[in-house]
Amino acid sequence: MFVVSHSYKDRAEKYVRVDGALGFAAGSEGGDVLHVAEDYGLVPQSAMPGLQPLPIHGELDATAKAFVEAIVKNPNRNLSTYWKPAFGAMVDAFLGEVPETFEVNGKTYTPASYRDELGIVPSDYVALMSVTNVPFYTSAPLEVADNWRWDTAYNVTIDELLQVMYDAIDKGYTIAWGTDVSERGFTRNGVGVLLEEVGATTGSDQERWVGKDGEKKEAAKVELPKEQTVTQESRQIGYDNKATTDDHGMQIYGVAKDQNGTSYFMVKNSWGETGKYKGIWYCSDSFVRAKTMEITVHKDALPKDLKKKLGIK
C-alpha cells in the first residue's frame, strides 16, 4: 500500500498537469514500483498493511478519478494550493497514512534508509518489450495506457525476450511480468495456455478476467488442445489489433514442465489463494511468448551479448 499510495498521488499530479490527457485508473507498469522506491523508499508490509479488512479498491478508484477530473475542470481558473494535500488525505483514508519512521527488529528506519538497508538499487533494473513498430535494440515507451509515467523499455526480439526470462530464472532472479489475462486460455484453474480461440473482455482483476466462482468452468476444465505457434509477426498482429492487451502485472519465479514436456513459467498472482494451485498460475511458453507486454528484471540477469547490444553496463 506504500507503493500504491505514492503512485496514486504522483499520477494525480501528472493527470492535472496534462489537463486529463492521461490514463487514470488502477494499474501501472513494473517501473512504477521502481520510481516509488527511488523517490520515496520502501517499507515492510508490517509498517503499512493498509486498512483491514482489505481496502475497497473500487471505491478508491472511482473517488480518485472523480476528484482529479473535478480539478482538471478548474472552476477557479487558477488552481488552489491545497488540492494536492486534499487528494492525499483521501488516499490515506483508504490505504492508511504513510509512516515517516518505523521499527524492524528493534532498529528505527525511514522509508529511504530501509530501502538502502535492503540493498535495492532501482536503477539496476531494466524493462524489456518486443514490438516491431520500434527498431530493435533501441528504447521507447510501451504504448499502453498504464504506462502513465511514459517510461521506456528496451526493444528486443521475442526469442531474445524469452531467453532472458529463462536465463533469469536459471540465475535465481524473478521477473515482473506485464501481460494479457483476458484470454480464454487464462483459466480459473491456474493455467495459462494459448488456445486457438482468443478474445478480449473488459474489467479488472480476477472477476473481470476469469469470472466469479462457478463461472467459466467449461473453459477452465476443457481438454487443452495443441497450442498456437507464435512468431514475431503474429504477436505484433495481436498487439496492433488489440487482441493482446495490457491487463495485469504478476511475478514469475520459476519454470516447470508437464507430462508432455511443455515448458511453463510459474507465476505468483495477486488474487489470493484461488485456483487449483492456491494463487499460482502455470503459463505456457506459447502463452508467454504471445501475450507478454513487458518485463522488468535485474540487469545482471541479461546475457552479456544482449547487454552489449543494448549498451547496458
C-alpha positions in Angstrom: 0.0 0.0 0.0 3.0 2.3 0.4 3.7 1.9 -3.3 0.1 2.3 -4.3 -0.3 5.4 -2.2 2.6 7.2 -3.6 1.8 6.1 -7.1 -1.8 7.4 -6.9 -0.5 10.8 -5.6 2.1 11.1 -8.4 -0.4 10.1 -11.0 -2.9 12.7 -9.9 -0.3 15.4 -10.2 0.6 14.4 -13.7 -3.0 13.9 -14.7 -3.8 17.5 -13.7 -0.6 18.8 -15.3 -1.6 17.4 -18.7 -5.2 18.5 -18.4 -6.6 15.0 -18.1 -5.0 13.7 -21.3 -3.7 10.6 -19.4 -5.0 7.3 -18.3 -6.1 7.4 -14.7 -7.2 4.1 -13.1 -5.8 1.3 -11.1 -2.7 -0.3 -12.6 0.8 0.7 -13.8 3.8 -0.8 -15.4 6.5 -2.6 -13.4 8.8 0.5 -13.5 6.2 2.4 -11.3 7.4 0.4 -8.3 11.0 1.3 -9.0 10.1 5.0 -9.2 8.4 4.9 -5.8 11.4 3.1 -4.3 13.8 5.6 -5.9 11.9 8.7 -4.9 10.4 7.7 -1.5 11.9 4.5 -0.3 10.2 1.3 0.8 8.6 0.0 3.9 7.8 -3.6 5.1 4.2 -4.8 5.0 4.0 -4.5 8.8 4.7 -0.8 8.7 1.8 0.0 6.3 -0.5 -3.0 5.9 -3.4 -0.9 4.6 -6.7 -0.7 6.3 -8.2 -4.0 7.5 -10.1 -5.8 6.1 -8.6 -5.2 2.7 -9.4 -1.7 1.3 -12.3 -1.4 -1.1 -10.3 -0.5 -4.2 -13.3 0.1 -6.4 -14.4 2.9 -4.1 -10.9 4.4 -4.1 -10.5 4.1 -7.9 -13.9 5.8 -8.6 -13.4 8.5 -6.0 -9.9 9.4 -7.0 -10.9 9.6 -10.7 -13.8 11.9 -9.9 -11.6 14.1 -7.7 -8.9 14.7 -10.4 -11.5 15.2 -13.1 -13.0 18.0 -11.0 -9.6 19.6 -10.5 -8.9 19.4 -14.3 -12.1 21.4 -15.0 -10.5 24.1 -12.8 -13.6 26.1 -11.9 -11.5 28.7 -10.2 -9.4 29.4 -13.3 -6.4 29.2 -11.1 -5.7 26.0 -9.2 -5.6 26.2 -5.4 -2.5 25.2 -3.4 -4.5 22.7 -1.3 -5.9 20.3 -3.9 -2.8 18.0 -3.5 -3.0 17.6 0.3 -6.7 17.1 0.0 -6.2 14.3 -2.6 -3.5 12.8 -0.4 -5.8 12.8 2.6 -8.4 10.9 0.7 -5.9 8.3 -0.4 -4.7 8.0 3.2 -8.2 7.4 4.3 -8.5 4.4 2.1 -4.9 3.0 2.4 -3.6 4.3 5.7 -1.1 7.1 6.3 2.5 6.7 5.0 4.8 6.2 8.0 7.7 8.6 8.5 9.6 6.1 10.7 9.1 2.5 11.8 10.9 -0.3 13.6 12.2 -3.6 12.2 14.0 -5.9 14.6 14.5 -3.1 17.1 16.0 -0.7 14.7 14.3 2.5 13.5 14.2 3.2 9.8 12.8 5.8 7.4 11.5 4.5 4.1 14.7 5.7 2.4 17.0 4.1 4.9 15.1 0.8 4.8 15.4 0.7 1.0 19.1 1.2 1.3 19.4 -1.4 4.1 17.8 -3.9 1.8 20.4 -3.1 -0.9 17.8 -2.4 -3.5 19.1 -0.1 -6.3 16.2 0.8 -8.6 18.4 1.9 -11.4 19.8 -1.7 -11.6 16.5 -2.9 -13.1 15.6 -2.7 -16.8 12.4 -3.1 -18.8 12.2 -5.1 -22.0 9.5 -5.4 -24.6 9.2 -6.9 -28.1 7.4 -5.0 -30.8 8.1 -4.3 -34.5 6.8 -0.7 -34.6 10.0 0.3 -32.8 13.6 -0.6 -34.0 15.2 -3.4 -32.2 17.9 -2.6 -29.6 16.5 0.9 -29.0 14.4 2.1 -26.2 10.9 3.7 -26.4 7.8 3.9 -24.2 5.5 0.9 -24.3 2.4 2.5 -25.8 -0.3 1.4 -23.3 -2.5 3.5 -21.0 -1.0 2.0 -17.8 2.4 3.4 -18.8 1.4 6.8 -17.4 4.9 7.7 -16.4 5.9 7.2 -20.1 8.8 5.0 -19.0 10.9 3.5 -21.8 11.7 -0.2 -22.4 14.5 -1.8 -24.4 13.0 -3.4 -27.5 14.4 -6.9 -28.3 13.2 -9.9 -30.4 10.7 -12.3 -28.9 13.3 -15.1 -28.9 15.7 -12.8 -27.0 13.0 -11.8 -24.6 12.1 -15.4 -23.8 15.8 -16.3 -23.4 16.2 -13.5 -20.9 13.3 -14.9 -18.9 14.7 -18.5 -18.9 18.2 -17.3 -18.0 16.9 -15.0 -15.3 15.1 -17.9 -13.6 18.2 -20.1 -14.0 20.3 -17.5 -12.3 17.9 -17.1 -9.4 16.2 -13.9 -10.4 12.5 -13.3 -10.5 10.6 -11.3 -13.2 8.0 -8.6 -13.0 5.6 -9.6 -15.8 3.0 -7.4 -17.5 0.6 -9.5 -19.6 -2.8 -10.1 -21.1 -5.1 -12.2 -18.9 -8.3 -11.7 -20.9 -7.8 -14.8 -22.9 -10.0 -17.9 -22.5 -6.8 -19.9 -22.0 -6.0 -18.0 -18.8 -8.3 -20.1 -16.7 -9.6 -20.2 -13.1 -7.7 -23.4 -12.6 -4.3 -21.7 -12.5 -3.2 -22.4 -16.1 -2.4 -20.0 -19.0 -2.3 -21.6 -22.4 -2.6 -20.2 -25.9 -5.9 -21.7 -27.2 -7.0 -21.3 -30.8 -10.0 -19.2 -29.8 -8.9 -15.9 -28.3 -10.9 -12.8 -27.4 -10.8 -9.7 -25.2 -13.0 -8.9 -22.2 -13.4 -5.8 -20.1 -13.0 -5.0 -16.4 -10.1 -5.5 -13.9 -8.6 -8.2 -11.6 -9.9 -11.7 -11.0 -13.7 -11.3 -11.6 -13.0 -9.1 -14.6 -10.7 -11.5 -16.3 -11.8 -15.0 -15.3 -15.2 -14.6 -13.7 -16.6 -15.4 -10.3 -16.6 -18.8 -8.7 -18.8 -21.1 -10.7 -18.4 -19.1 -13.9 -16.4 -20.2 -17.0 -16.0 -23.7 -15.6 -16.3 -25.2 -19.0 -13.3 -23.2 -20.2 -11.4 -24.0 -17.1 -11.9 -27.7 -17.5 -11.6 -28.1 -21.2 -9.1 -30.6 -22.6 -6.2 -28.4 -23.7 -5.5 -28.7 -27.4 -2.2 -28.2 -29.2 -1.2 -24.6 -28.8 -0.7 -22.0 -31.5 2.8 -21.4 -32.9 3.9 -17.8 -32.1 6.1 -15.7 -34.3 7.3 -12.1 -34.1 4.7 -11.2 -36.7 1.8 -13.0 -35.1 2.3 -11.4 -31.7 2.6 -8.0 -33.3 -0.8 -8.5 -35.0 -2.3 -9.2 -31.6 -0.7 -6.0 -30.2 -1.8 -3.9 -33.1 -5.4 -5.1 -33.3 -5.9 -5.1 -29.5 -6.4 -8.9 -29.3 -3.4 -8.6 -26.9 -4.0 -6.0 -24.2 -2.1 -4.8 -21.1 -4.2 -6.2 -18.3 -2.3 -7.3 -15.3 1.1 -7.5 -13.5 2.4 -10.6 -11.8 5.7 -12.2 -10.7 7.4 -15.0 -12.5 9.6 -17.0 -10.2 10.2 -20.5 -11.7 9.9 -22.9 -14.6 8.1 -26.3 -14.8 7.3 -28.9 -17.4 4.2 -31.0 -17.8 4.0 -34.7 -18.7 4.2 -33.8 -22.4 7.4 -31.8 -22.0 5.8 -28.4 -22.5 7.5 -25.6 -20.5 5.5 -23.4 -18.2 6.5 -20.3 -16.3 5.4 -20.4 -12.6 3.6 -17.2 -11.8 2.6 -15.6 -8.4 -0.7 -13.9 -8.9 -2.3 -11.3 -6.5 -5.8 -12.7 -6.4 -5.4 -14.6 -3.1 -5.2 -18.4 -2.7 -7.5 -19.1 -5.6 -7.5 -21.7 -8.3 -6.2 -25.2 -8.4 -2.7 -24.2 -7.3 -3.6 -21.7 -4.5 -2.8 -18.5 -6.3 0.0 -19.8 -8.5 -0.5 -19.9 -12.3 1.4 -22.1 -14.8 1.7 -20.2 -18.1 3.0 -22.0 -21.1 5.9 -20.9 -23.3 3.5 -20.1 -26.1 1.2 -18.1 -23.9 4.1 -16.0 -22.5 5.6 -15.7 -26.0 2.4 -14.3 -27.4 0.9 -12.3 -24.5 3.9 -10.7 -22.7 3.6 -6.9 -23.0 6.7 -6.0 -20.9 9.0 -7.5 -18.3 11.2 -5.8 -15.7 14.2 -7.7 -14.4 17.6 -7.0 -12.8 20.2 -6.1 -15.4 22.6 -8.8 -14.2 20.0 -11.4 -15.4 20.7 -10.3 -19.0 23.1 -12.3 -21.2 26.4 -10.4 -21.9 25.9 -10.3 -25.6 22.4 -8.7 -25.2 23.7 -6.2 -22.7 26.3 -5.2 -25.2 23.7 -4.7 -28.0 21.6 -2.5 -25.6 24.6 -0.5 -24.3 23.9 -1.7 -20.7 26.9 -1.9 -18.3 
